[in-house]
Amino acid sequence: MLSALWNAFFFVIALGILIAVHEYGHFITARLCGIKVLRFSLGFGPVLFSHKGKDGCEYVLSAMPLGGYVKMLGENYNDEFKDCKDSFQAQKLYKRALVISAGPIFNIILSVILYVCINMHGVSIIKPVVGDVVPNSAAYQANFMQYDLIKSINGKEVKSWSDVLLDLIPHAGTDDMLEIKVAGNLGEDENRTLKLSTSTLNVSQNESPLLSLGLRPCSGRIDNVLTVVSKDGPAFKAGIRKGDSIVEVNGIKTPTWYRVADEIALSLGGKISLAVMRDGKIYSAEVLPSMHYNERTGKSTPFIGVGVSAKDLDGLREVKQYSPFAALQKGIKDTLKMSSLVAVAAYKLASGSISADNISGPIAIAKGAGESADFGFIFFISFLAAISVNLGILNLLPIPILDGGQLLFLAYEAIMRRAPSVKVQSFLTSIGFALLLALMLFAVFNDIKGL
């Protein structure tokens, strides 16, 4: 219950900031273009709070927080005030286009500003070193090895796992063969060129894209020696102690901790037969896992109460702080990368290359807001920057009820020298509303299904 309230609180904060910035973009641009603004509303539906400004604009807070709007004088073609000089329809085409596009543009600008703040504060960079290669996976077939440093993908240099993901995700839903340059022993060995198939690359809410290829990032050097055995846990009751090594799970050899964890997960809670090494001798143990519920993933997984420690590796992580000018340059690049990723993902969803099950709704966004806030202010700002880009780019889609659809009407007007008829605009807007409503309901269904 507390977790849900925490998520809801930060969801309202995040959404409030994003909507306010978006609508302010429309508002301030309309004012600069000489258009009279009648109402600035955060939210839809019943009015909770209203204030009439000296400028004649009504500032409103409404009950439904999933959006907002700016009502301008004469904004519709059948508006009786459309011919007034300070009405929306009386303005030149380019001014109307500026007002409509200002909302998404302000969201993208907000993203740049947030990324600049993050870059100036300090960015934690984790080098793309492979921690584990899942047997029989695409990465295994490509001959990746533990502690390989990924240096480039199709000739493009990568310096972090974020770079790797940004280069991999556009290949989801394809059978491309990527040329990846790696160097073993954390980059100390000679370069090797590998061919990685993307046929198994999957972008979903339930699995990391890297794991779908059989790769796990390195978090340190992990030995297969237990450093944690929970008292009164299933493993402790079976006689397992710190310093032991689990060398087999259900008859399958487990030379690394990753193999141990994978085989325990595959047990789905059934009784597990373990071969355990202690002081050079091997003995058997039977363990019945308990099911452990993870609030972050919303799933229950087998738990036997053991763990290992990761030893720090020099140079694996670094925190880099940027000067204001360098932070601005990087902030623009970060926003462009994220914008490109959103556009590619939207195209792949529309074409069916990525499953529609990946569409997230307000519940998933609330969960993301709460979880990012759990990790700290900078993580929440990062989440906000990513969502702001999403909101900006998706609002430019050519769906009539969105800003992109309105720009489409203006493009028609520019080409044909006349606006689409009120009847056509109303019909297309109704279709756009129905599509958007269906998409939102589907997203909520996905959220509920993932709980």
C-alpha positions as CSV (number, residue, x, y, z in Angstrom):
1,M,0.0,0.0,0.0
2,L,2.8,2.4,1.0
3,S,4.7,1.5,-2.2
4,A,1.6,2.3,-4.3
5,L,1.1,5.7,-2.6
6,W,4.9,6.4,-3.1
7,N,4.6,5.6,-6.8
8,A,1.4,7.6,-7.2
9,F,3.0,10.7,-5.4
10,F,6.0,10.8,-7.8
11,F,3.8,10.0,-10.8
12,V,1.7,13.1,-10.0
13,I,4.8,15.2,-9.6
14,A,6.4,13.9,-12.8
15,L,3.2,14.2,-14.9
16,G,2.5,17.6,-13.4
17,I,5.9,19.0,-14.5
18,L,5.7,17.5,-17.9
19,I,2.2,18.7,-18.6
20,A,2.9,22.2,-17.2
21,V,6.0,22.5,-19.4
22,H,4.1,21.2,-22.5
23,E,1.1,23.5,-22.1
24,Y,3.3,26.5,-21.1
25,G,5.0,26.0,-24.5
26,H,1.7,26.4,-26.3
27,F,0.7,29.3,-23.9
28,I,3.8,31.5,-24.1
29,T,4.1,31.0,-27.9
30,A,0.5,31.9,-28.4
31,R,1.0,35.1,-26.3
32,L,4.2,36.0,-28.3
33,C,2.3,35.6,-31.5
34,G,-0.4,38.0,-30.4
35,I,-3.1,35.4,-29.7
36,K,-5.5,35.9,-26.9
37,V,-5.5,32.9,-24.5
38,L,-8.8,32.3,-22.7
39,R,-7.8,29.4,-20.4
40,F,-4.7,27.6,-19.3
41,S,-5.7,24.3,-17.7
42,L,-3.6,21.6,-16.0
43,G,-5.8,18.5,-16.2
44,F,-9.3,17.8,-17.7
45,G,-12.8,17.6,-16.3
46,P,-14.2,19.3,-13.2
47,V,-12.4,22.4,-12.1
48,L,-10.8,22.2,-8.7
49,F,-9.2,25.6,-8.6
50,S,-9.6,28.7,-10.9
51,H,-7.9,32.1,-11.0
52,K,-8.6,34.9,-13.4
53,G,-5.4,36.8,-14.2
54,K,-5.0,40.5,-15.1
55,D,-4.3,39.4,-18.6
56,G,-7.9,38.0,-18.8
57,C,-6.7,34.4,-18.9
58,E,-8.3,31.9,-16.6
59,Y,-5.7,29.6,-14.9
60,V,-7.3,26.3,-13.9
61,L,-6.4,23.1,-12.1
62,S,-8.8,20.3,-13.1
63,A,-9.6,16.9,-11.5
64,M,-8.2,14.5,-14.2
65,P,-4.4,14.9,-14.2
66,L,-3.7,13.0,-17.4
67,G,-3.2,16.0,-19.7
68,G,-4.1,19.7,-20.0
69,Y,-5.0,22.3,-22.6
70,V,-4.7,25.9,-23.7
71,K,-7.9,27.4,-25.0
72,M,-7.3,30.3,-27.4
73,L,-9.7,32.8,-28.9
74,G,-11.1,31.6,-32.2
75,E,-9.1,28.3,-32.3
76,N,-11.7,26.4,-34.2
77,Y,-12.8,27.1,-37.8
78,N,-16.5,27.5,-36.8
79,D,-15.6,29.8,-33.8
80,E,-17.6,33.1,-34.0
81,F,-14.4,35.0,-33.0
82,K,-12.1,33.4,-35.6
83,D,-11.8,36.6,-37.6
84,C,-10.7,38.7,-34.7
85,K,-7.2,40.0,-35.1
86,D,-6.0,38.3,-31.9
87,S,-7.7,35.0,-32.6
88,F,-5.8,31.8,-33.5
89,Q,-7.4,31.3,-36.9
90,A,-6.6,34.9,-37.9
91,Q,-2.9,34.3,-37.7
92,K,-0.6,33.4,-40.5
93,L,0.1,29.7,-41.1
94,Y,3.6,29.7,-39.7
95,K,2.4,31.3,-36.4
96,R,-0.2,28.7,-36.0
97,A,2.3,26.0,-36.7
98,L,4.7,27.5,-34.1
99,V,2.0,27.5,-31.4
100,I,1.0,23.9,-32.1
101,S,4.6,22.6,-32.2
102,A,5.7,24.6,-29.2
103,G,4.3,22.1,-26.7
104,P,6.4,19.1,-27.9
105,I,9.4,21.4,-28.5
106,F,9.3,22.6,-24.9
107,N,9.2,19.0,-23.7
108,I,12.3,18.3,-25.7
109,I,14.0,21.4,-24.4
110,L,13.1,20.3,-20.9
111,S,14.9,17.0,-21.6
112,V,18.0,18.9,-22.7
113,I,18.0,21.0,-19.6
114,L,17.6,18.0,-17.3
115,Y,20.4,16.1,-19.1
116,V,22.6,19.2,-18.7
117,C,22.0,19.2,-15.0
118,I,22.7,15.4,-14.8
119,N,25.9,15.8,-16.8
120,M,27.2,18.7,-14.6
121,H,26.3,16.8,-11.4
122,G,28.3,13.8,-12.7
123,V,27.4,10.8,-14.9
124,S,28.2,7.3,-13.7
125,I,29.7,5.4,-16.6
126,I,29.9,1.6,-16.5
127,K,32.2,0.2,-19.2
128,P,30.6,-2.4,-21.4
129,V,32.4,-5.4,-19.9
130,V,30.6,-8.7,-20.2
131,G,30.0,-10.3,-16.9
132,D,28.3,-13.5,-18.1
133,V,27.5,-15.3,-21.4
134,V,24.4,-17.5,-21.2
135,P,25.1,-20.9,-22.7
136,N,23.6,-21.6,-26.2
137,S,22.5,-18.0,-26.6
138,A,23.2,-15.7,-29.5
139,A,26.2,-14.2,-27.6
140,Y,27.5,-17.7,-26.9
141,Q,27.3,-18.6,-30.5
142,A,29.1,-15.4,-31.4
143,N,32.0,-16.5,-29.1
144,F,31.6,-13.7,-26.5
145,M,33.6,-14.4,-23.3
146,Q,33.4,-13.3,-19.7
147,Y,35.3,-10.0,-19.1
148,D,35.2,-9.1,-22.8
149,L,35.2,-5.3,-23.3
150,I,32.8,-4.2,-26.1
151,K,34.6,-1.5,-28.1
152,S,32.5,-0.9,-31.1
153,I,29.3,-2.0,-32.9
154,N,29.3,-1.9,-36.7
155,G,32.3,0.4,-36.5
156,K,30.7,2.8,-34.1
157,E,32.6,3.3,-30.8
158,V,30.7,2.5,-27.6
159,K,31.9,3.6,-24.1
160,S,29.1,2.4,-21.8
161,W,26.3,-0.1,-21.6
162,S,23.9,2.8,-22.4
163,D,25.7,3.3,-25.7
164,V,25.4,-0.5,-26.4
165,L,21.7,-0.5,-25.7
166,L,21.1,2.5,-27.9
167,D,22.9,0.8,-30.8
168,L,21.2,-2.6,-30.3
169,I,17.5,-1.6,-29.8
170,P,17.0,-0.3,-33.4
171,H,17.8,-3.9,-34.5
172,A,15.0,-5.5,-32.5
173,G,12.7,-7.6,-34.6
174,T,15.3,-8.1,-37.3
175,D,17.7,-10.8,-38.3
176,D,20.7,-8.5,-38.7
177,M,24.2,-9.7,-38.2
178,L,26.2,-7.1,-36.2
179,E,30.0,-6.8,-36.4
180,I,31.2,-6.2,-32.8
181,K,34.8,-5.5,-31.8
182,V,35.8,-6.8,-28.4
183,A,38.9,-7.2,-26.4
184,G,39.3,-9.8,-23.6
185,N,40.5,-9.3,-20.0
186,L,38.7,-6.0,-19.6
187,G,40.2,-4.7,-22.9
188,E,43.8,-5.7,-22.1
189,D,44.0,-8.5,-24.7
190,E,44.0,-8.2,-28.5
191,N,40.9,-7.1,-30.4
192,R,38.6,-9.7,-31.8
193,T,35.8,-9.2,-34.3
194,L,32.6,-11.1,-33.6
195,K,29.4,-11.6,-35.6
196,L,26.3,-11.3,-33.4
197,S,22.8,-12.2,-34.7
198,T,19.9,-10.1,-33.5
199,S,17.3,-12.7,-34.2
200,T,16.7,-13.2,-30.5
201,L,16.9,-9.5,-29.5
202,N,13.8,-8.7,-27.7
203,V,12.6,-5.4,-26.2
204,S,10.1,-6.1,-23.5
205,Q,9.1,-5.1,-20.0
206,N,9.9,-8.5,-18.6
207,E,13.4,-9.1,-19.9
208,S,16.6,-7.1,-20.5
209,P,17.4,-6.7,-24.2
210,L,21.0,-7.7,-23.3
211,L,19.8,-10.9,-21.6
212,S,17.7,-11.8,-24.6
213,L,21.0,-12.0,-26.5
214,G,22.6,-13.9,-23.7
215,L,24.7,-11.1,-22.2
216,R,24.9,-9.8,-18.6
217,P,26.9,-6.7,-17.7
218,C,29.8,-7.1,-15.4
219,S,29.3,-5.7,-11.9
220,G,32.7,-7.0,-10.6
221,R,34.7,-10.2,-10.3
222,I,32.4,-12.8,-8.9
223,D,33.7,-16.1,-7.4
224,N,31.5,-19.1,-7.0
225,V,32.0,-19.1,-3.3
226,L,29.1,-18.3,-1.0
227,T,29.6,-15.2,1.2
228,V,25.9,-15.0,2.3
229,V,23.9,-17.9,3.8
230,S,20.7,-16.6,5.5
231,K,20.1,-18.1,8.9
232,D,16.9,-20.1,8.9
233,G,16.8,-20.0,5.1
234,P,16.2,-23.1,3.0
235,A,20.0,-23.5,2.2
236,F,21.0,-23.1,5.9
237,K,18.5,-25.7,7.0
238,A,20.0,-28.1,4.4
239,G,23.5,-27.6,6.0
240,I,25.0,-25.2,3.5
241,R,27.3,-22.6,5.0
242,K,29.5,-19.6,4.0
243,G,32.6,-20.6,2.1
244,D,30.8,-23.5,0.3
245,S,30.6,-23.6,-3.5
246,I,27.6,-25.0,-5.4
247,V,29.1,-26.9,-8.3
248,E,26.0,-28.7,-9.5
249,V,22.2,-27.9,-9.5
250,N,19.9,-30.8,-10.4
251,G,22.8,-32.6,-12.1
252,I,23.8,-29.7,-14.2
253,K,27.4,-28.4,-13.7
254,T,27.5,-24.8,-12.5
255,P,31.0,-23.4,-12.8
256,T,29.9,-19.8,-12.2
257,W,27.5,-18.1,-9.8
258,Y,25.4,-17.0,-12.8
259,R,24.8,-20.7,-13.7
260,V,23.8,-21.4,-10.1
261,A,21.3,-18.5,-10.1
262,D,19.8,-19.5,-13.5
263,E,19.3,-23.1,-12.5
264,I,17.7,-22.2,-9.2
265,A,15.3,-19.8,-11.1
266,L,14.4,-22.6,-13.5
267,S,13.4,-24.9,-10.7
268,L,10.2,-22.8,-10.3
269,G,10.1,-23.6,-6.5
270,G,10.4,-27.4,-6.8
271,K,12.9,-29.4,-4.7
272,I,16.5,-28.8,-5.8
273,S,19.4,-31.3,-5.6
274,L,22.7,-29.6,-5.0
275,A,26.3,-30.7,-5.2
276,V,28.3,-28.6,-2.8
277,M,32.1,-28.3,-2.4
278,R,33.5,-27.7,1.0
279,D,37.3,-27.9,1.9
280,G,37.9,-29.7,-1.4
281,K,35.2,-32.4,-0.8
282,I,31.8,-32.6,-2.5
283,Y,28.7,-33.6,-0.7
284,S,25.0,-33.6,-1.7
285,A,22.1,-31.5,-0.3
286,E,18.4,-31.3,-0.9
287,V,16.8,-27.8,-0.7
288,L,13.2,-26.8,-1.0
289,P,13.1,-23.1,-2.1
290,S,10.7,-20.6,-0.7
291,M,9.1,-18.2,-3.2
292,H,10.4,-14.6,-2.7
293,Y,8.2,-11.8,-4.0
294,N,10.1,-8.9,-5.6
295,E,8.1,-5.6,-5.3
296,R,10.1,-4.0,-8.1
297,T,9.4,-6.7,-10.7
298,G,6.1,-7.8,-9.2
299,K,7.1,-11.5,-9.6
300,S,7.8,-14.3,-7.2
301,T,11.1,-16.3,-7.7
302,P,12.6,-19.3,-6.0
303,F,14.8,-18.3,-3.0
304,I,17.2,-20.5,-1.1
305,G,18.9,-17.8,0.9
306,V,22.5,-17.8,-0.5
307,G,24.5,-15.2,-2.2
308,V,28.0,-14.1,-3.4
309,S,30.0,-10.9,-3.4
310,A,31.3,-9.0,-6.4
311,K,34.9,-7.7,-6.0
312,D,35.6,-4.3,-7.5
313,L,37.5,-4.2,-10.8
314,D,39.7,-1.1,-11.3
315,G,38.4,1.1,-14.1
316,L,35.0,-0.7,-14.5
317,R,33.1,2.4,-13.3
318,E,33.9,6.1,-13.4
319,V,32.0,9.2,-12.6
320,K,32.5,12.0,-15.1
321,Q,31.5,15.6,-14.5
322,Y,31.2,18.0,-17.4
323,S,31.7,21.7,-17.6
324,P,28.6,23.7,-18.4
325,F,29.4,24.0,-22.1
326,A,30.4,20.3,-22.4
327,A,27.3,19.4,-20.4
328,L,25.1,21.3,-22.9
329,Q,26.7,19.6,-25.8
330,K,26.3,16.2,-24.3
331,G,22.7,17.1,-23.1
332,I,21.7,17.8,-26.7
333,K,23.3,14.6,-27.9
334,D,21.6,12.6,-25.1
335,T,18.2,14.1,-26.1
336,L,18.8,13.4,-29.8
337,K,19.8,9.8,-29.0
338,M,16.7,9.3,-26.9
339,S,14.5,11.0,-29.5
340,S,15.8,8.6,-32.2
341,L,15.2,5.6,-29.9
342,V,11.6,6.7,-29.3
343,A,11.0,7.3,-33.0
344,V,12.5,3.9,-33.9
345,A,10.5,2.1,-31.2
346,A,7.2,3.8,-32.3
347,Y,7.9,2.7,-35.9
348,K,8.7,-0.9,-34.8
349,L,5.6,-1.1,-32.7
350,A,3.5,0.2,-35.7
351,S,5.1,-2.3,-38.0
352,G,4.8,-5.2,-35.6
353,S,8.6,-5.7,-35.2
354,I,8.2,-5.1,-31.5
355,S,5.3,-6.7,-29.6
356,A,2.5,-4.4,-28.5
357,D,2.8,-6.0,-25.1
358,N,5.6,-3.4,-24.5
359,I,3.2,-0.5,-24.5
360,S,3.1,0.9,-21.0
361,G,0.4,3.0,-19.4
362,P,0.0,5.2,-16.3
363,I,0.5,2.3,-13.8
364,A,3.9,1.4,-15.3
365,I,4.9,5.1,-15.5
366,A,3.9,5.6,-11.9
367,K,6.0,2.5,-10.9
368,G,8.9,3.9,-12.9
369,A,8.6,7.3,-11.2
370,G,8.5,5.7,-7.7
371,E,11.4,3.3,-8.4
372,S,13.6,6.1,-9.8
373,A,12.9,8.3,-6.8
374,D,13.9,5.3,-4.6
375,F,17.4,5.5,-6.1
376,G,17.7,9.2,-5.6
377,F,17.0,12.6,-7.0
378,I,19.4,12.2,-10.0
379,F,17.7,9.0,-11.0
380,F,14.3,10.6,-10.8
381,I,15.6,13.5,-13.0
382,S,16.9,10.9,-15.5
383,F,13.5,9.3,-15.6
384,L,11.8,12.7,-16.1
385,A,14.2,13.5,-19.0
386,A,13.4,10.2,-20.7
387,I,9.6,10.6,-20.3
388,S,9.8,14.2,-21.5
389,V,11.4,13.1,-24.7
390,N,8.8,10.4,-25.1
391,L,6.0,12.9,-24.6
392,G,7.5,15.4,-27.0
393,I,8.1,12.9,-29.8
394,L,4.9,11.0,-29.5
395,N,2.9,14.2,-29.5
396,L,4.3,14.9,-33.0
397,L,2.8,11.7,-34.4
398,P,0.3,12.5,-37.2
399,I,-2.8,11.5,-35.2
400,P,-5.4,14.2,-35.5
401,I,-6.1,14.7,-31.8
402,L,-2.4,15.1,-31.1
403,D,-0.2,18.1,-32.0
404,G,1.2,16.2,-34.9
405,G,-2.3,15.7,-36.4
406,Q,-3.0,19.4,-36.1
407,L,0.3,20.1,-37.9
408,L,-0.9,17.7,-40.6
409,F,-4.0,19.8,-41.1
410,L,-1.8,22.9,-41.5
411,A,0.4,21.1,-44.0
412,Y,-2.7,20.3,-46.0
413,E,-3.7,23.9,-45.8
414,A,-0.3,25.1,-47.0
415,I,-0.3,22.7,-50.0
416,M,-4.0,23.1,-51.0
417,R,-4.3,26.8,-50.1
418,R,-7.4,25.9,-48.1
419,A,-8.0,24.2,-44.8
420,P,-9.8,20.8,-44.6
421,S,-13.5,21.3,-44.0
422,V,-14.8,21.4,-40.5
423,K,-16.7,18.1,-41.1
424,V,-13.5,16.3,-42.3
425,Q,-11.5,17.7,-39.3
426,S,-14.2,16.6,-36.8
427,F,-14.4,13.2,-38.4
428,L,-10.6,12.6,-38.4
429,T,-10.3,14.0,-34.9
430,S,-13.0,11.6,-33.7
431,I,-11.1,8.7,-35.2
432,G,-7.9,9.9,-33.6
433,F,-9.6,10.2,-30.3
434,A,-10.9,6.6,-30.6
435,L,-7.4,5.3,-31.5
436,L,-5.8,7.1,-28.7
437,L,-8.4,5.9,-26.2
438,A,-8.0,2.3,-27.4
439,L,-4.3,2.7,-27.1
440,M,-4.6,4.0,-23.5
441,L,-6.9,1.2,-22.5
442,F,-4.6,-1.4,-24.1
443,A,-1.6,0.2,-22.2
444,V,-3.6,0.0,-18.9
445,F,-4.4,-3.6,-19.7
446,N,-0.7,-4.3,-20.2
447,D,0.1,-2.6,-16.9
448,I,-2.5,-4.7,-15.0
449,K,-1.3,-7.9,-16.7
450,G,2.2,-7.1,-15.5
451,L,1.2,-6.6,-11.9
